[in-house]
Amino acid sequence: MHPEQVVAVSVTGQWASTVPVDEDGRPVGDCVMWMDTRGGHHSQRLVGGPVAGFAPVTAATWIRRSGVPPSTAGDDSLGHMLFLERDQPEIARAARWYLEPVDYLSMRFTGMAAASPGSMTAAWLTDTRRSDIEGYDPVLVRRSGVSPAKLPPLRPTGSMVGTVRKAVAIELGIPVDVQVVTGTLDLHSAAVGAGAVLDYEPHMVISTTSWISCPVEKKKTDVIHQMATVPGLTPGGYVLVNNQDTAGRCLEWLRDNIVSPDDALTAGPIESPTYRDLVDLASTVPPGCGNVIFTPWLTGEHSPTADRHARGGFHNLSLSTTRAHLVRAVLEGVAFNSRWLLEGAEKFTRRRLEPIRLIGGGAQADLWCQIVADVLDRRIERVAEPLHANLRGAAIFAGMALGEVRREEVRSLVPVDRTFVPDPANRAVYDRLFAEFPKLYKAQRRMFAQFNRMH
């Protein structure tokens, strides 16, 4: 592509993170990341209570207006803003705006602070009941205690923030009239990049985290299983949001801490195997990996059970368990967790979700894709170049914003490189193991709370 062919800038990335910036959009403190729970004690005082961890009346107000109550763990944008305002006074005094990373980057391109109902989802401060309501919900803002003056102005999702600043355009070698589209969260760009933008077209991600989502017709919330609708790809639209906190991160943890750690028992750093090496090793073990089950709750869990205290583990190890069993158990454990989530998602949408478009770094492994198909008992369509699906989604989203691409055309613009069909020969073993999976959580729930409440 030649620089003169660039017609738009479309930013996508992680969400539920907060960048405090000054009037010019320059950071005045570190980005508070999505796993950061330092604001949890403030969130607890705001919405915490005895019913599923929430104060019923307070949570009901949030659910009715925004669709989701703030996280009592503080690991969302509202928790981050409360942490900065109340525990980081120097940064708070220097901050003009609290921006999501995608909106921070958009401001660096345009010089203008702007967000959208989509990008500000995890602040839980917008009224999502009607698409014609502009701005933040005054009731929720007042209850939150966050300074409304530091919330970036809202633009409609899929609209133009402005044009690239002249100095930036010159530095990048692109035209000065290039438009900047409202930033998209990875949830939204994943849906577009998977070609799953029409109502009830599902996609699944195996990345650092994992989720199963689809656009939906109307606002809905399931507090118990931590699923809800949030502002979607277009004004008035919605998308299902849920999240499993560690997926690909589990394989990374296994590699770096169990398979090839750099610790006092080694003579120095040792060469780590590639993820392909790990998957090849896992392929030497049959499905069910000797009845070893891995539970992937290494940092707690959001959906389908909201428990920040939950922790992972290997179950049913024996003297015959090998490293290959452990690796395959991680792949299968993530898939079992996804099946648990899929059950909740299908109850939420009241329909069978199939075929499922699969993207993310984990989708590069054929074995993992087949395991997902077998465990979920669903046809899986792997998108071509799954690692880069979000980048494709951001580009197509810009085309939609410019009026060059219609939603009905998106699926045809996203190639599928392989379809994975469930293998009936593996149903019995996976059904038997999955039947124990939720029971493992229920049996250990009190222990998790006792051991991890103060951490």
C-alpha positions as CSV (number, residue, x, y, z in Angstrom):
1,M,0.0,0.0,0.0
2,H,1.2,3.5,-0.8
3,P,0.9,6.3,1.8
4,E,-1.5,8.2,-0.5
5,Q,-3.9,5.3,-0.4
6,V,-4.5,5.8,3.4
7,V,-8.0,7.2,3.9
8,A,-8.7,6.6,7.6
9,V,-7.1,5.8,10.9
10,S,-8.9,3.2,13.0
11,V,-7.6,2.3,16.4
12,T,-8.4,-0.9,18.3
13,G,-7.0,-2.4,21.4
14,Q,-7.6,-3.6,25.0
15,W,-10.2,-2.0,27.1
16,A,-11.2,-1.5,30.8
17,S,-7.9,0.3,31.1
18,T,-7.3,4.0,31.8
19,V,-4.8,6.5,30.6
20,P,-4.7,9.8,32.6
21,V,-3.6,12.6,30.2
22,D,-3.2,16.4,30.2
23,E,-4.9,19.0,28.0
24,D,-2.6,18.1,25.1
25,G,-3.2,14.3,25.5
26,R,0.1,13.5,27.0
27,P,0.1,10.9,29.8
28,V,0.6,12.3,33.3
29,G,0.7,8.8,34.8
30,D,0.9,5.1,33.9
31,C,-1.9,3.4,32.1
32,V,-4.0,1.5,34.7
33,M,-4.4,-1.9,33.1
34,W,-7.5,-4.2,32.9
35,M,-6.1,-6.6,35.5
36,D,-5.4,-3.9,38.0
37,T,-7.5,-4.2,41.1
38,R,-6.1,-1.4,43.3
39,G,-9.4,0.5,43.1
40,G,-11.3,-2.5,44.4
41,H,-11.9,-1.1,47.9
42,H,-13.5,2.0,46.4
43,S,-15.7,-0.1,44.1
44,Q,-16.7,-2.3,47.0
45,R,-17.9,0.7,49.0
46,L,-19.8,1.9,45.9
47,V,-21.7,-1.2,44.9
48,G,-20.6,-4.1,47.1
49,G,-23.2,-6.1,49.1
50,P,-24.6,-9.4,50.1
51,V,-26.4,-10.6,46.9
52,A,-23.9,-12.1,44.5
53,G,-21.4,-9.6,45.9
54,F,-23.6,-6.6,45.2
55,A,-25.8,-4.2,47.0
56,P,-29.2,-5.1,45.3
57,V,-30.7,-1.6,45.0
58,T,-27.5,0.0,43.9
59,A,-26.7,-2.7,41.4
60,A,-30.2,-2.6,40.0
61,T,-29.8,1.1,39.3
62,W,-26.7,0.4,37.2
63,I,-28.2,-2.6,35.5
64,R,-31.3,-0.7,34.6
65,R,-29.5,2.2,33.1
66,S,-26.1,0.9,31.8
67,G,-26.7,-2.8,31.7
68,V,-23.9,-3.8,34.0
69,P,-22.9,-2.9,37.6
70,P,-19.3,-1.9,38.2
71,S,-16.9,-4.6,39.1
72,T,-16.5,-5.0,42.9
73,A,-12.9,-6.0,42.2
74,G,-12.2,-2.6,40.7
75,D,-10.7,-4.1,37.5
76,D,-12.7,-1.8,35.2
77,S,-12.4,1.8,34.0
78,L,-14.6,3.1,36.8
79,G,-12.5,1.3,39.4
80,H,-9.4,2.7,37.8
81,M,-10.7,6.3,37.8
82,L,-11.7,6.0,41.5
83,F,-8.2,4.7,42.3
84,L,-6.6,7.6,40.5
85,E,-8.9,10.2,42.0
86,R,-8.6,9.0,45.6
87,D,-5.3,7.2,45.9
88,Q,-3.1,9.1,43.4
89,P,-3.9,12.7,44.1
90,E,-0.8,14.1,42.2
91,I,-1.8,12.3,39.0
92,A,-5.5,13.2,39.5
93,R,-4.6,16.9,39.8
94,A,-2.5,16.8,36.6
95,A,-5.1,14.8,34.6
96,R,-7.4,16.7,32.3
97,W,-9.0,13.5,30.8
98,Y,-9.3,9.9,31.7
99,L,-9.1,8.0,28.4
100,E,-9.3,4.4,27.3
101,P,-6.2,3.4,25.3
102,V,-8.0,3.5,22.0
103,D,-9.2,7.0,22.7
104,Y,-5.8,8.0,23.9
105,L,-4.2,7.0,20.6
106,S,-7.0,8.7,18.7
107,M,-6.3,11.9,20.6
108,R,-2.6,11.6,19.7
109,F,-3.6,11.5,16.1
110,T,-6.2,14.3,16.2
111,G,-5.4,16.4,19.2
112,M,-9.0,16.1,20.3
113,A,-10.3,14.2,23.4
114,A,-13.2,12.1,22.3
115,A,-14.7,8.7,23.1
116,S,-17.8,6.7,22.1
117,P,-20.4,4.8,24.1
118,G,-18.6,1.7,22.8
119,S,-15.1,2.7,23.9
120,M,-16.4,3.9,27.3
121,T,-18.2,0.6,28.0
122,A,-16.2,-0.4,31.1
123,A,-16.8,3.0,32.8
124,W,-20.5,1.9,33.1
125,L,-21.6,5.6,33.0
126,T,-23.7,5.7,29.9
127,D,-27.5,5.0,29.6
128,T,-27.7,2.2,27.1
129,R,-31.5,1.9,27.1
130,R,-32.0,4.2,24.1
131,S,-29.8,5.0,21.2
132,D,-30.9,8.7,21.0
133,I,-29.4,9.5,24.5
134,E,-26.2,11.5,24.1
135,G,-23.6,12.0,26.8
136,Y,-23.1,10.3,30.2
137,D,-25.9,9.4,32.5
138,P,-26.0,12.1,35.2
139,V,-27.5,9.7,37.8
140,L,-24.6,7.2,37.4
141,V,-21.9,9.9,37.2
142,R,-23.2,11.4,40.4
143,R,-23.3,8.1,42.1
144,S,-19.9,7.1,40.9
145,G,-18.1,10.1,42.4
146,V,-16.0,10.5,39.3
147,S,-15.5,14.1,38.2
148,P,-17.6,14.6,35.0
149,A,-15.2,17.2,33.8
150,K,-12.6,14.5,33.3
151,L,-14.8,12.2,31.1
152,P,-14.0,12.6,27.4
153,P,-16.8,14.0,25.2
154,L,-18.9,11.2,23.5
155,R,-19.2,10.8,19.8
156,P,-21.5,8.2,18.1
157,T,-19.8,4.8,17.6
158,G,-18.6,4.6,14.1
159,S,-18.4,8.3,13.5
160,M,-15.4,10.6,12.7
161,V,-13.4,12.1,15.6
162,G,-11.5,14.4,13.2
163,T,-8.6,14.5,10.8
164,V,-5.0,13.6,11.5
165,R,-2.9,16.6,12.8
166,K,-0.7,18.1,10.1
167,A,2.5,17.4,12.1
168,V,1.5,13.7,12.6
169,A,0.6,13.3,9.0
170,I,3.9,14.6,7.8
171,E,5.8,12.4,10.3
172,L,3.9,9.3,9.1
173,G,4.0,10.3,5.4
174,I,0.2,10.2,5.0
175,P,-2.3,12.7,3.6
176,V,-3.3,15.5,5.9
177,D,-7.0,15.0,5.3
178,V,-7.0,11.4,6.6
179,Q,-10.1,10.8,8.9
180,V,-9.8,9.3,12.3
181,V,-12.7,6.9,13.3
182,T,-13.9,6.4,16.8
183,G,-11.7,3.8,18.5
184,T,-13.0,0.2,18.8
185,L,-12.5,-2.1,21.7
186,D,-11.0,-5.5,20.9
187,L,-14.4,-7.0,21.5
188,H,-15.9,-5.0,18.6
189,S,-13.0,-5.2,16.2
190,A,-12.9,-9.0,16.9
191,A,-16.6,-9.3,15.8
192,V,-15.9,-7.4,12.6
193,G,-12.6,-9.1,12.0
194,A,-14.3,-12.5,12.4
195,G,-17.0,-11.5,9.9
196,A,-19.7,-11.9,12.6
197,V,-21.5,-8.6,12.7
198,L,-25.1,-9.5,12.1
199,D,-27.4,-10.5,15.0
200,Y,-26.5,-13.8,16.6
201,E,-23.5,-14.5,14.4
202,P,-21.1,-15.8,17.0
203,H,-17.3,-15.5,17.3
204,M,-14.9,-16.9,19.8
205,V,-11.4,-15.6,20.8
206,I,-8.5,-17.6,22.2
207,S,-6.0,-14.9,23.1
208,T,-4.6,-13.8,26.4
209,T,-8.2,-14.1,27.6
210,S,-11.2,-15.7,25.8
211,W,-14.8,-14.9,25.1
212,I,-17.8,-16.0,23.1
213,S,-19.8,-13.2,21.7
214,C,-22.3,-12.1,19.1
215,P,-24.4,-9.0,18.2
216,V,-27.8,-9.1,19.7
217,E,-31.1,-7.2,19.2
218,K,-31.8,-5.7,22.6
219,K,-30.5,-4.8,26.0
220,K,-30.2,-7.6,28.5
221,T,-28.2,-8.5,31.6
222,D,-27.4,-11.8,33.5
223,V,-25.8,-10.7,36.7
224,I,-25.3,-14.2,38.1
225,H,-23.2,-15.3,35.1
226,Q,-21.7,-11.9,34.4
227,M,-23.0,-11.6,30.9
228,A,-24.7,-8.5,29.4
229,T,-25.2,-6.4,26.3
230,V,-23.1,-3.3,25.8
231,P,-23.2,-0.7,23.1
232,G,-22.5,-2.4,19.8
233,L,-21.0,-1.7,16.4
234,T,-23.5,1.0,15.4
235,P,-25.7,3.4,17.4
236,G,-28.6,1.5,18.8
237,G,-27.0,-1.8,18.4
238,Y,-25.8,-4.2,21.1
239,V,-23.1,-6.9,21.5
240,L,-22.9,-9.7,24.1
241,V,-20.0,-9.2,26.5
242,N,-18.5,-11.9,28.7
243,N,-14.9,-12.8,29.5
244,Q,-12.8,-15.7,30.8
245,D,-9.7,-14.1,32.3
246,T,-7.0,-16.5,31.2
247,A,-6.8,-18.7,28.1
248,G,-3.7,-18.4,26.0
249,R,-2.1,-16.9,29.1
250,C,-2.4,-20.3,30.7
251,L,-0.2,-21.8,28.0
252,E,2.3,-19.0,28.5
253,W,2.3,-19.6,32.2
254,L,2.9,-23.3,31.8
255,R,5.8,-22.7,29.4
256,D,7.5,-20.0,31.5
257,N,7.0,-21.5,34.9
258,I,6.8,-25.2,34.5
259,V,8.3,-26.3,31.2
260,S,11.3,-24.0,31.0
261,P,11.6,-21.7,34.0
262,D,14.5,-19.4,34.7
263,D,15.1,-20.1,38.4
264,A,17.7,-21.3,40.9
265,L,17.4,-24.9,39.8
266,T,18.8,-24.1,36.3
267,A,22.3,-23.0,35.4
268,G,20.9,-19.9,33.7
269,P,18.2,-19.0,31.2
270,I,17.2,-22.0,29.1
271,E,15.8,-21.9,25.7
272,S,12.0,-21.9,25.8
273,P,10.1,-24.1,23.4
274,T,7.8,-22.4,21.0
275,Y,4.1,-22.6,21.3
276,R,4.1,-24.9,18.2
277,D,6.5,-27.2,20.1
278,L,4.1,-27.3,23.0
279,V,1.2,-28.1,20.8
280,D,3.2,-30.8,19.0
281,L,4.0,-32.4,22.3
282,A,0.3,-32.3,23.3
283,S,-0.6,-34.1,20.2
284,T,1.3,-37.2,21.4
285,V,-1.3,-37.7,24.1
286,P,-4.9,-39.0,23.3
287,P,-8.0,-36.9,24.0
288,G,-8.8,-36.7,27.7
289,C,-5.0,-36.8,28.5
290,G,-5.3,-39.6,31.0
291,N,-8.2,-38.0,32.8
292,V,-6.1,-35.1,33.9
293,I,-8.2,-31.9,34.1
294,F,-6.8,-28.4,34.2
295,T,-8.9,-25.5,35.6
296,P,-7.7,-22.2,34.0
297,W,-8.7,-19.7,36.7
298,L,-5.2,-18.3,37.2
299,T,-6.4,-14.8,38.0
300,G,-9.9,-15.5,39.1
301,E,-12.9,-15.6,36.7
302,H,-15.5,-13.2,35.3
303,S,-17.8,-15.4,33.3
304,P,-19.8,-17.7,33.6
305,T,-19.0,-17.4,37.3
306,A,-17.8,-14.1,38.8
307,D,-15.2,-15.0,41.4
308,R,-12.0,-13.0,41.7
309,H,-10.8,-15.5,44.3
310,A,-10.9,-18.6,42.1
311,R,-7.6,-20.2,41.2
312,G,-6.5,-22.8,38.7
313,G,-5.0,-26.2,39.1
314,F,-4.3,-29.6,37.7
315,H,-6.5,-32.4,38.9
316,N,-6.2,-36.2,39.0
317,L,-2.4,-36.3,38.5
318,S,-0.7,-39.6,38.9
319,L,2.8,-41.1,38.6
320,S,2.0,-41.8,34.9
321,T,1.3,-38.1,34.2
322,T,3.9,-36.6,31.8
323,R,4.7,-33.1,30.6
324,A,2.7,-33.9,27.5
325,H,-0.3,-34.6,29.6
326,L,0.0,-31.3,31.3
327,V,0.3,-29.4,28.1
328,R,-2.7,-31.1,26.5
329,A,-4.7,-30.6,29.8
330,V,-4.1,-26.9,29.5
331,L,-5.5,-26.8,25.9
332,E,-8.5,-29.0,27.0
333,G,-9.1,-27.0,30.2
334,V,-9.4,-23.8,28.3
335,A,-11.9,-25.5,26.0
336,F,-13.9,-26.9,29.0
337,N,-14.1,-23.4,30.4
338,S,-15.3,-22.2,27.0
339,R,-18.0,-24.9,26.9
340,W,-19.2,-23.7,30.3
341,L,-19.3,-20.2,28.9
342,L,-21.1,-21.3,25.8
343,E,-23.8,-22.9,27.8
344,G,-24.4,-19.6,29.5
345,A,-24.2,-17.6,26.2
346,E,-26.8,-19.9,24.6
347,K,-29.2,-19.5,27.5
348,F,-28.6,-15.8,27.3
349,T,-29.4,-15.6,23.6
350,R,-32.0,-18.4,23.7
351,R,-30.5,-20.2,20.7
352,R,-27.8,-22.5,19.5
353,L,-24.8,-20.5,18.4
354,E,-23.2,-22.2,15.4
355,P,-21.0,-22.0,13.4
356,I,-18.6,-20.2,15.6
357,R,-15.9,-18.0,13.9
358,L,-12.6,-18.5,15.8
359,I,-9.8,-16.0,16.0
360,G,-6.8,-15.1,18.2
361,G,-3.3,-16.5,18.7
362,G,-4.5,-19.8,20.1
363,A,-6.5,-20.3,16.9
364,Q,-3.2,-20.7,14.9
365,A,-2.9,-24.2,16.4
366,D,-4.9,-26.8,14.5
367,L,-5.0,-29.1,17.5
368,W,-6.4,-26.5,19.8
369,C,-9.1,-25.6,17.2
370,Q,-10.1,-29.3,16.9
371,I,-10.2,-29.7,20.7
372,V,-12.5,-26.7,20.9
373,A,-14.8,-28.2,18.2
374,D,-14.9,-31.5,20.0
375,V,-15.4,-30.1,23.5
376,L,-18.0,-27.5,22.4
377,D,-19.7,-29.9,19.9
378,R,-19.9,-27.0,17.5
379,R,-18.6,-26.4,14.0
380,I,-15.7,-24.1,14.2
381,E,-14.7,-21.8,11.3
382,R,-11.2,-20.5,11.7
383,V,-10.6,-17.1,10.2
384,A,-7.6,-16.8,7.9
385,E,-4.7,-15.1,9.7
386,P,-6.5,-15.4,13.1
387,L,-3.8,-13.5,15.0
388,H,-4.4,-10.4,12.9
389,A,-8.2,-10.6,12.9
390,N,-8.6,-7.5,15.0
391,L,-6.5,-5.4,12.7
392,R,-8.7,-6.6,9.8
393,G,-11.7,-5.7,11.9
394,A,-10.5,-2.2,12.6
395,A,-9.9,-1.6,8.9
396,I,-13.3,-2.9,7.9
397,F,-14.9,-0.9,10.7
398,A,-13.4,2.2,9.1
399,G,-14.9,1.2,5.8
400,M,-18.3,0.9,7.5
401,A,-17.9,4.3,9.1
402,L,-17.0,5.9,5.8
403,G,-20.0,4.3,4.1
404,E,-17.9,2.2,1.8
405,V,-18.9,-1.2,3.4
406,R,-22.3,-2.4,4.4
407,R,-22.8,-4.7,7.4
408,E,-24.3,-7.3,5.2
409,E,-21.1,-7.4,3.2
410,V,-18.7,-7.9,6.1
411,R,-18.9,-11.7,6.3
412,S,-18.0,-12.1,2.6
413,L,-14.9,-9.9,3.2
414,V,-13.5,-12.2,5.9
415,P,-11.9,-15.4,4.5
416,V,-12.1,-18.7,6.5
417,D,-9.0,-21.0,6.0
418,R,-10.3,-24.1,7.6
419,T,-13.5,-25.6,9.2
420,F,-13.2,-28.0,12.2
421,V,-16.1,-30.4,12.6
422,P,-16.6,-32.2,16.0
423,D,-15.3,-35.7,16.0
424,P,-18.0,-38.1,17.4
425,A,-15.3,-40.5,18.6
426,N,-14.2,-37.9,21.2
427,R,-17.6,-37.0,22.5
428,A,-17.8,-39.6,25.3
429,V,-14.5,-38.8,26.9
430,Y,-15.0,-35.0,26.7
431,D,-18.6,-35.2,28.0
432,R,-17.4,-37.3,30.9
433,L,-14.6,-34.9,31.9
434,F,-16.7,-31.8,31.4
435,A,-19.4,-33.1,33.7
436,E,-16.8,-32.8,36.5
437,F,-15.5,-29.4,35.5
438,P,-18.1,-27.1,37.1
439,K,-18.1,-29.4,40.1
440,L,-14.4,-28.7,40.7
441,Y,-15.2,-25.0,41.1
442,K,-18.1,-25.6,43.4
443,A,-16.1,-28.0,45.6
444,Q,-13.3,-25.5,46.0
445,R,-15.2,-22.2,46.1
446,R,-15.0,-21.7,49.9
447,M,-11.3,-22.6,49.9
448,F,-10.7,-20.0,47.2
449,A,-12.4,-17.4,49.2
450,Q,-10.6,-18.3,52.4
451,F,-7.1,-18.4,50.8
452,N,-7.3,-15.5,48.4
453,R,-9.7,-12.9,50.0
454,M,-6.8,-10.7,51.1
455,H,-4.8,-10.9,47.9
